[in-house]
Amino acid sequence: MKDLSMMLDENVKLNVRTTGVFLNGEKVLVHKCCNHYALPGGRVQAREDSISALKREVSEELGLEIN
C-alpha cells in the first residue's frame, strides 16, 4: 500500500505520519532510530486512519500489540 504523501515542490515531499505517547508513571516509551530517539509511529498509508496506522507501526517497530 502507498504512503500518504504529496510533493510541495520539486525538492520538498510532505509525508503524513502518526505517533503515540505511551506513559508508564513518569516514563515515556521511545525507541532508538539511527542516531536519535523517537516516539513510536510512522507513515500513514492510503485508506488507513491514524489509529490503525499507529497500531500497525507499533507492531512492526516494537513487536507490541495495542488494543
N, C-alpha and C positions, 0 to 999 in steps of 0.2 A: 504494500500500500504506500502511496506517496505521502510525504510530509507536507503539512500546510506551510507554504512559504510564498513570497512574492518578491519580485525584483523591484526595488525602489528607483534604481538607475542602473547603468551598466556595470557598476562596481559594488553595489550595495544590495544584499539579499536580506530580507526580513523573514525570520523563522518564528512560527508560533510555538511557544513552549509552555509547559506546566511544571510546577514544583510544589512540593509539600513540606510543611514544617511538622516534624514528629518530635514530641516532647516526652521526656521521662523525668519528672521532677524538674530540676533546673538544667538538665542536659538536653541538647539538641542533636538529632541524628544528622550527620553529614557523611559524605564519602569522599575519599581522595581520588581525584581525577587528574591525571598528568601531574602538573606541579602545583595544584591548588585544591582546595576543599569546596564542595558544592552540596547544595540541598538535593535530595533525591528528586528526580524528574527528568524530563526530556521533551522532545518534539511531539507535537500533536499531529496525528495522521489524518488524512482526508476522511470525512464522515465519522470522526471519532470525537466524543465530547472530552472535556478536560479531565474529568474524574476517571473515565475509562483509561485515558492516556496515562494518568498518574499511576493507576493500579498496574498497568502493563509495564511501565518504566521501572517501578519499584521491584516488580517481579524479575525483570530482566537484569537490572543492575545489582540488586541486593539479595535476590532469592527469597523475598518476603512476600506474603500474600496479605492484601488489605481487604477487609470485609466492609 
